[in-house]
Amino acid sequence: MREKTLKNLEYNTIIELVAERALTLPGRMLCSALLPAHTALESESWLTETEDAVARLLKYGDLPFAGINDIRPAVRQAAVGAVLSCADLLRIAAFLRAVERMLAEVTGNREGQDDDLAVHQKAKRLEAFPGFLKRLEQSIAGEDELFDRASDTLFSIRKKQRDAQDAVRRELDRVLVKHADALQETIITIRGGRYVVPVRSDRRAAVRGLVHDTSSTGNTLFVEPMAVVELNNKIRELEAAEQHEVLVILKELSGIVSTQHDALLENTVILAELDFAMAKARYALAIDATRPALNEHGIIVLRRARHPLIARDQVVAIDFELGKTFRTLVITGPNTGGKTVTLKTCGLLTLMAMAGLFIPVASGSHVSWFGNVEVDIGDEQSIEQSLSTFSSHMREIVRITENAGEGTLVLLDELGAGTDPSEGAALAIAILDHLKASGCHTVATTHYRELKGYAMNEPDVENACCEFDTETLSPTYKLLIGVPGVSNAFVISSRLGLSPRIIDSARALITEEGTRFEDLISAIERSHREARTMEEEIERLRLETKKAQQALDLEVEKIGVEHDRLLAKAREEANELLSETRTEVDELLSQMRQQTSGAKSSDHRIASDMLGRLGSIEKKFRLRSSASNLNEDKILLPEEIVEGERYEARSLGVSGIVRGQPDAKNQVVLESGSFRVKVPISELRRSRKKKDAPAKRRASSLESASVLRSDIVMRAGTELMLLGKRVDEALTMIDHFLDEAMLAGLSPIRIVHGKGTGALREATHNALARDKRRVLTFRSGGDGEGGDGVTVVDLNLS
């Protein structure tokens, strides 16, 4: 790709913005070097990388890049035998800590962690060096210092140094006390790395020793007393030994770096690539960009495309198309109307997609990979080279026509401008014909009316214009494909106050054919504007329908929750009722045993009395358990079900419209919004008014409670046979079976779906995996349980 093309389309500015979002120097270097891919396959791979990075950002946030620096120079120096400094090793230690943090982030047991993301897989290729890191942390104290414990030898040397220094200070303290009158100051200082005391020059003889320095005035001599000469010599020897041991340690650590040279450099490459991918993702989110569909057929379809370098509150989104039904697009319209921005938007978004970057468009957008993108935009006239505007454009167009061919996208701004209009229009048409014959995909802007007619009559060529609002006398910057631009010169002049007489004179100078042509174009533009208004209204209605559908889905979900609550309440009421009845029966039986243990003559009376009391308890039980059934609708027969009428499925707590006729099993499809389920006719009741809904739910709860053990347990069973069923039938049966098993308190249960093609097993497992509310765990059957033809389910009965 030519550098001039990248510059004219402002691709380099985009790359700078991406690079600013990289958090490491190697990552920024990769961003700055990013160019459009050489193949469509490579572009697709780069887009997938960006998509994974965006998914990582949205799900888990950014990756930890703190502490990552460029250690490559130090590693390469160590590889050729150089001894690294403490500062170099300190940076390598920080780098290794960053590697461990990155590995911990992508290999941790975070709930819901998606290990399939490419960025996670790449990060897992990092190699940690915990042993080496521990050695560095124990050795390197700062940028020019080692810890005493870096080696036993260093620890011993430094201990001896401290002992020798203490001995020197003690000896010098005695000198300070003994010869205080001969000293300039009673202090100990250092000259040339040796401990000395400041002696007055006139009392030099009072302190025997070696003179190492004098003051600027000559009044003070810095003398090393003879008593500490040997101790100072020992300190110097220990310092030399310390430097030697430090060098030994640094050589050792540098050797480890040299040994791990390849792995360390590979780590730097992986981290740089991770930062590069995340920088692309950060930029994508910053400009609200999405992934376009990529093709190699020259098809560009941009939905609500925005130029990424224009502020969001100022840019006007456009719809752009090229390559589906035409390969050449001619854009006309007034100056400052948005033609050049449209041209640049098309070219820049194409280059971004080819480079693996997301682009600011709506979903459903397509971008083609091109082997070459040629651009002629802007005025490049040069006084130095004696080039006019026309000449500068023509030199560029000559080069483009020579290189044009299949797989080339050509963008031409103001084609044929800068010369005589008639000749310029003829040249422009000839150039477009040549590019079309060469197999190029071309977008050109122009003011020439002749090119409007050319685009209308020539196959594989289409008109487009940038809309102009004649009411406000300003462009709207919206692109209208299929509509040639209108000059609007007379309308604009009239609104600006030009005399009607002058405008009428101007109209008379235009040929009748020209007038009809402009009128035709105006009519086409009005029709297109009306059609676009209708499309926008349709889109608005579609969005409203989608929102309504989402609200309905939410309502169905709420109904499901309410259904669960009612089932739980019914179970609780049934248990309470059963507990109360059992208590009363136990008390009654106890009394019967006590009283029948007496005279047998009263047995008949006692038994009669007890039976009466049992009857009262039974009546009480039935009254409480079926109180809500007093006004229950009668059970419907199959011939009473009317398609299109609203009914309630009591066991599901759902009401809806019946669709279709009852099947052979006396089941019908009940439709509630987007929710469709097969329900036995015996479960259906005629739908009541909304105000009766709470009463119905209470009735359903009490009915469920009263028959919990006498009916549900009898019907439930622990095994469901799905052999020979279709997937939709099986899903309905599984739902009913889970409800009945939950009510009956049965777990585990078996679902027999057979092996076959595996479709029933897969549908069963998917349905169970989604049902977190009722299903605790599930597994395929083991040996003796039916193997893969059976699924064993543990229900959540808590």
Secondary structure as the mmCIF struct_conf table of DSSP 4:
data_model
#
loop_
_struct_conf.conf_type_id
_struct_conf.id
_struct_conf.beg_label_comp_id
_struct_conf.beg_label_asym_id
_struct_conf.beg_label_seq_id
_struct_conf.end_label_comp_id
_struct_conf.end_label_asym_id
_struct_conf.end_label_seq_id
HELX_RH_AL_P HELX_RH_AL_P1 GLU A 3 ASN A 8
TURN_TY1_P TURN_TY1_P1 LEU A 9 GLU A 10
HELX_RH_AL_P HELX_RH_AL_P2 TYR A 11 GLU A 20
TURN_TY1_P TURN_TY1_P2 ARG A 21 ARG A 21
BEND BEND1 LEU A 23 THR A 24
HELX_RH_AL_P HELX_RH_AL_P3 LEU A 25 SER A 32
TURN_TY1_P TURN_TY1_P3 ALA A 33 ALA A 33
BEND BEND2 HIS A 38 THR A 39
HELX_RH_AL_P HELX_RH_AL_P4 ALA A 40 TYR A 60
TURN_TY1_P TURN_TY1_P4 ALA A 66 GLY A 67
HELX_RH_AL_P HELX_RH_AL_P5 ARG A 72 ALA A 79
TURN_TY1_P TURN_TY1_P5 VAL A 80 GLY A 81
HELX_LH_PP_P HELX_LH_PP_P1 ALA A 82 SER A 85
HELX_RH_AL_P HELX_RH_AL_P6 CYS A 86 THR A 107
BEND BEND3 GLY A 108 GLY A 108
TURN_TY1_P TURN_TY1_P6 GLU A 111 GLY A 112
TURN_TY1_P TURN_TY1_P7 ASP A 115 ASP A 116
BEND BEND4 LEU A 117 LEU A 117
HELX_RH_AL_P HELX_RH_AL_P7 ALA A 118 ALA A 123
TURN_TY1_P TURN_TY1_P8 LYS A 124 ARG A 125
HELX_RH_AL_P HELX_RH_AL_P8 PRO A 130 SER A 139
STRN STRN1 ILE A 140 GLY A 142
TURN_TY1_P TURN_TY1_P9 GLU A 143 ASP A 144
STRN STRN2 GLU A 145 LEU A 146
HELX_RH_3T_P HELX_RH_3T_P1 ASP A 148 ALA A 150
HELX_RH_AL_P HELX_RH_AL_P9 ASP A 152 LYS A 178
TURN_TY1_P TURN_TY1_P10 HIS A 179 HIS A 179
HELX_RH_3T_P HELX_RH_3T_P2 ALA A 180 ALA A 182
STRN STRN3 LEU A 183 LEU A 183
BEND BEND5 GLN A 184 THR A 186
STRN STRN4 THR A 189 ARG A 191
TURN_TY1_P TURN_TY1_P11 GLY A 192 GLY A 193
STRN STRN5 ARG A 194 ARG A 200
HELX_RH_3T_P HELX_RH_3T_P3 SER A 201 ALA A 206
BEND BEND6 VAL A 207 VAL A 207
STRN STRN6 GLY A 209 THR A 214
TURN_TY1_P TURN_TY1_P12 SER A 216 THR A 217
BEND BEND7 GLY A 218 ASN A 219
STRN STRN7 THR A 220 PRO A 225
HELX_RH_AL_P HELX_RH_AL_P10 MET A 226 THR A 259
TURN_TY1_P TURN_TY1_P13 GLN A 260 GLN A 260
HELX_RH_AL_P HELX_RH_AL_P11 HIS A 261 ALA A 286
TURN_TY1_P TURN_TY1_P14 ILE A 287 ASP A 288
STRN STRN8 THR A 290 THR A 290
HELX_LH_PP_P HELX_LH_PP_P2 ARG A 291 PRO A 292
STRN STRN9 ALA A 293 ASN A 295
BEND BEND8 GLU A 296 GLY A 298
STRN STRN10 ILE A 300 ALA A 305
TURN_TY1_P TURN_TY1_P15 PRO A 308 LEU A 309
BEND BEND9 ILE A 310 ILE A 310
TURN_TY1_P TURN_TY1_P16 ARG A 312 GLN A 314
STRN STRN11 ILE A 318 LEU A 322
BEND BEND10 GLY A 323 THR A 325
BEND BEND11 ARG A 327 ARG A 327
STRN STRN12 THR A 328 THR A 332
TURN_TY1_P TURN_TY1_P17 ASN A 335 THR A 336
BEND BEND12 GLY A 337 GLY A 338
HELX_RH_AL_P HELX_RH_AL_P12 LYS A 339 MET A 354
TURN_TY1_P TURN_TY1_P18 ALA A 355 GLY A 356
STRN STRN13 ILE A 359 ILE A 359
BEND BEND13 PRO A 360 PRO A 360
TURN_TY1_P TURN_TY1_P19 SER A 363 GLY A 364
STRN STRN14 HIS A 366 SER A 368
BEND BEND14 GLY A 371 GLY A 371
STRN STRN15 ASN A 372 ASP A 376
BEND BEND15 GLY A 378 GLY A 378
STRN STRN16 SER A 382 SER A 382
TURN_TY1_P TURN_TY1_P20 ILE A 383 SER A 386
STRN STRN17 LEU A 387 LEU A 387
HELX_RH_AL_P HELX_RH_AL_P13 THR A 389 ASN A 403
TURN_TY1_P TURN_TY1_P21 GLU A 406 GLY A 407
STRN STRN18 THR A 408 LEU A 412
BEND BEND16 ASP A 413 GLU A 414
TURN_TY1_P TURN_TY1_P22 LEU A 415 GLY A 418
BEND BEND17 THR A 419 THR A 419
HELX_RH_AL_P HELX_RH_AL_P14 PRO A 421 ALA A 437
TURN_TY1_P TURN_TY1_P23 SER A 438 GLY A 439
STRN STRN19 HIS A 441 THR A 446
HELX_RH_AL_P HELX_RH_AL_P15 ARG A 449 ASN A 457
BEND BEND18 GLU A 458 GLU A 458
TURN_TY1_P TURN_TY1_P24 PRO A 459 ASP A 460
STRN STRN20 VAL A 461 ASP A 469
TURN_TY1_P TURN_TY1_P25 THR A 470 LEU A 473
STRN STRN21 SER A 474 ILE A 481
TURN_TY1_P TURN_TY1_P26 GLY A 482 GLY A 482
HELX_RH_AL_P HELX_RH_AL_P16 ALA A 489 ARG A 495
TURN_TY1_P TURN_TY1_P27 LEU A 496 GLY A 497
HELX_RH_AL_P HELX_RH_AL_P17 PRO A 500 LEU A 509
BEND BEND19 ILE A 510 ILE A 510
HELX_RH_AL_P HELX_RH_AL_P18 GLU A 512 THR A 596
TURN_TY1_P TURN_TY1_P28 SER A 597 SER A 597
BEND BEND20 GLY A 598 GLY A 598
HELX_RH_3T_P HELX_RH_3T_P4 LYS A 600 SER A 602
HELX_RH_AL_P HELX_RH_AL_P19 ASP A 603 SER A 625
TURN_TY1_P TURN_TY1_P29 SER A 626 SER A 626
HELX_RH_3T_P HELX_RH_3T_P5 ALA A 627 ASN A 629
TURN_TY1_P TURN_TY1_P30 LEU A 630 ASN A 631
HELX_LH_PP_P HELX_LH_PP_P3 GLU A 632 LEU A 637
HELX_RH_3T_P HELX_RH_3T_P6 PRO A 638 GLU A 640
TURN_TY1_P TURN_TY1_P31 GLU A 643 GLY A 644
STRN STRN22 ARG A 646 ALA A 649
TURN_TY1_P TURN_TY1_P32 ARG A 650 GLY A 653
STRN STRN23 VAL A 654 ARG A 659
BEND BEND21 GLY A 660 GLY A 660
TURN_TY1_P TURN_TY1_P33 ALA A 664 LYS A 665
BEND BEND22 ASN A 666 ASN A 666
STRN STRN24 GLN A 667 SER A 672
TURN_TY1_P TURN_TY1_P34 GLY A 673 SER A 674
STRN STRN25 PHE A 675 PRO A 680
HELX_RH_3T_P HELX_RH_3T_P7 ILE A 681 GLU A 683
STRN STRN26 LEU A 684 ARG A 686
HELX_RH_3T_P HELX_RH_3T_P8 LYS A 690 ASP A 692
HELX_RH_AL_P HELX_RH_AL_P20 ALA A 693 SER A 706
TURN_TY1_P TURN_TY1_P35 VAL A 707 VAL A 707
HELX_RH_PI_P HELX_RH_PI_P1 LEU A 708 ILE A 712
HELX_RH_AL_P HELX_RH_AL_P21 VAL A 713 ALA A 716
BEND BEND23 THR A 718 THR A 718
STRN STRN27 GLU A 719 MET A 721
TURN_TY1_P TURN_TY1_P36 LEU A 723 GLY A 724
HELX_RH_AL_P HELX_RH_AL_P22 VAL A 727 ALA A 744
TURN_TY1_P TURN_TY1_P37 GLY A 745 GLY A 745
BEND BEND24 PRO A 748 PRO A 748
STRN STRN28 ILE A 749 VAL A 752
BEND BEND25 LYS A 755 LYS A 755
TURN_TY1_P TURN_TY1_P38 GLY A 756 THR A 757
BEND BEND26 GLY A 758 GLY A 758
HELX_RH_AL_P HELX_RH_AL_P23 ALA A 759 ARG A 770
TURN_TY1_P TURN_TY1_P39 LYS A 772 ARG A 774
STRN STRN29 VAL A 775 SER A 780
TURN_TY1_P TURN_TY1_P40 ASP A 783 GLY A 786
HELX_RH_3T_P HELX_RH_3T_P9 GLY A 787 GLY A 789
STRN STRN30 VAL A 790 LEU A 795
#
